[in-house]
């Protein structure tokens, strides 16, 4: 099953949280920090209220997004987040 975003929305696949720190300490489930990094897996058409919005993101881009933005969706045992392009704060180069 696939998700096709509408308008100026994008679908991101969350990146897994690190299981150990840089110094080698293994983190339990509760101690893991939820990452705000993700990969773009789908991009909307860019049409909002009959006007075209330039979509600056492409499938495959690695991005950073606002912490509380979007809607989390679990589909086929994978977690995705659907959010507006404006909630993406940067692309990782």
N, C-alpha and C positions, 0 to 999 in steps of 0.2 A: 504494500500500500504506500502511496506517496501523498505528500502534502503540497498543494499548489497555493501559494500565497496570493492574495488579491491586493490591488492598488500598490501602495508604497511599502508593503510589508515584505519581510524576509524570514526565511526559516533557517535557524541555526542548530547545529548539532553540538551539544555541550562536550567540552573536553573533560576527561576524567580528572578528579582531584589527585594530587600527589599522595602516595602512600607513605613516603618518608621524607624527612627534612634534608636539607643540604648537608647537615652534619651526621646524617645516618639514623636519626631517631625515627622509629616506625610509629605512625599515627593510627589511632583507632578511628572508627567510623565517626564518632562524635567530635573528634579533634580536627578532622580534615576541614580545611577552608574550602568553601564552595567557589570554584573558579568563575571568573567573569570573562573567560576566553571561550571562543567557539569558532566553528567553521561554518561558512555559509553553504547550505545545501540546496536552496531554492530562492529565487528572487521574483517578486511580483512584476506586473506589467508597467507600473509607474503611472497608471491613469487614476486620478483622484478627482471626483466631482466633475468629470468631463475634461479636466485639464491634465496635461502630461507633466509628471514630476521626473526629473533626471535621476535615474537609479545609478548611484555611484558604486554599488557593490556588485560583485560577480560571484558565481558559484566557485567555491574553492578558496575564497578569501578567508584568512584568519583574522578575527576581529575581537575587540573588547567592547562590551555593552554595559549599559547602566544596570546597577545591581537589582533593582526592583521592577525592571521593565518587562513587558511582554507576558505571554501566556505559555505556561509549560504544558507540554503534551507528551504522553507516552504512547508510542505506536510501534507495534511489532517488537516489544521489549527494548526499544531504544527511546531515549529522552531527547526531545527537541524543544526549542523555544521559538515562538512566533512573535515578532515584534515589528514596530515601524522602523523604517530606515533611520529616522532621526534619533532613535534610542541607541544606535551604534555610535560609540565615541571615537573609534579609531580602527585602522587596519594595521595589522602587524606585518612589517616588511621583512 
